Amino acid sequence: MRRSFFVFTLAIMALLLRSSAPAQDMASFEKRITVKVLKNGLTVILCERPEAPVFSFFTIVDAGAVQDPQGQSGMAHMFEHMAFKGTDRIGTTDYAKEKVALEKVDRAWAAYDHADRKQTGRDAKEVAVLKTAFDNAVEDANQYVIKNRFGEIVEREGGVGLNASTSMDSTQYFYSLPANRFEIWAYLESARFSNPVLREFYKERDVVHEERRLRTDSSPVGKMIEQFMAAAYTAHPYGRSGVGWPSELDHLTAPEAAQFYRKYYTPSNTVIALVGALKPEQVFPIVEKYFGPIPSGPKPEPLTTVEPDQFAERTVVMREKSQPFYIEGYHRPSDLDPDDAVYDVISDLVSQGRTSRLYRSMVRDQKIAAGAAGFSGLPGTKYPGLFSFFAIPLPGHTTQEMAQAIHEQIERLKNEDVSDEELQMVKTRTKANLIRQLANNQGLAIQLASSQQRYGDWRELFRSVDKIDKVTKADIRRVANKTFVAGNRTVAMIENDPAPPKAATADKQKEKH
């Protein structure tokens, strides 16, 4: 009965894939996609999708938290915030005066910060005077600011989903607009990346620090993951805090942010994908008009630091009065490695849905965990990252039980071939997942821009499915045996504080005497 149901499920999924294929295969996209590289190096991808009079875009800058300069962790994320502050024409009542005021703010901060950080001879009165001068300079500059002006314009023109994100590997910007507002989009986006004004920088720095408090400092799991990454990496920037170490974050400056922008926000380091009711003859003259004048610049030099091989298991134990948690990670190559597709198959095999191995074993059968999964991508994929397994123990069960149950499934991967049915289900799901990712304009823009930026060709999006289709049982065992070894493992866990011993009763105390 189970086999019959499995075959029936595969047949239904295959039918759905065939029915969707005419609009979703690479050949059909090639007819609708145009790629243009401007003279300044900016890459723009257009995919025509005329079903509705709207379009979405996704801009990806090849600079994430890994590119934070030494001593300036959190800078990539900080500049992402500043990209919404406007330009010399957007967000100001008088830029000529505001520019002078902002320069005074930077000088006032530098003076105050220098006096405040003195390790010897610090003069508290001098610090207080300089802090007041800084606050006054900020207040003076704020009088020229039209707050949230950039976002208000986008919303006024019908924009939805205005947002951005910073990962360890890159920074992304996105929203959607009516197709007849395309030229307004081109003006807004070209302006904020060619001439950003770092207004309200020190106020926004406090906002970013608050994000850190919410995501990391006030979250037991957040704190554990930060310690986990620091333990897993001894040299590579993947081991640093993506949102920023507090002491460094609190001392970032606007001039440093401007320097980061000039180095990494160059056209040659940026890809823009546009998807929707747009035509090449409409799009590219406007793109040339607004983005073409942005000065070119060299693509930043690649990162030279390579994480040394790990030879000994590392362990982090946090004792908290919170939900216990277990995670372990194994170093694996970047997503450019020939075995990347094998890791994708393993991830699907152990984690995808209620039929996955970890769910069936730990959640359904043994009933020891509320959830369990294995996945790549922590903290990123551009450089050698981690393949991680995690589990959340149910009350009455321990992190040691989580580790044992996960290791049992790892040993199965290393010593037993997966079944034909299991492997085929993974491959079928991969194709179905791709179709889902391409179902809407924003999802398609994300995939196109990301593939173009990472691999130099958006077609890799479809080739990745072909690579997964070629993964064999022997590949799974080979990669599992190469990667999932104790010496390559870093472990982190949250364990509850042990309950304090109960106070002895008066009678027992008397008996002791």
PyMOL commands that set and color helices and strands:
alter all, ss='L'
color gray80, all
select helices_A, chain A and resi 2-24+26-32+65-67+75-82+95-116+124-142+149-156+179-194+201-217+220-232+237-239+246-249+254-264+267-269+280-291+340-351+357-365+399-415+420-437+441-455+460-469+473-483+486-488+506-512
alter helices_A, ss='H'
color red, helices_A
select strands_A, chain A and resi 33-37+43-48+54-61+160-166+171-178+270-276+314-319+325-331+369-378+386-393+489-495
alter strands_A, ss='S'
color yellow, strands_A
deselect
rebuild
show_as cartoon
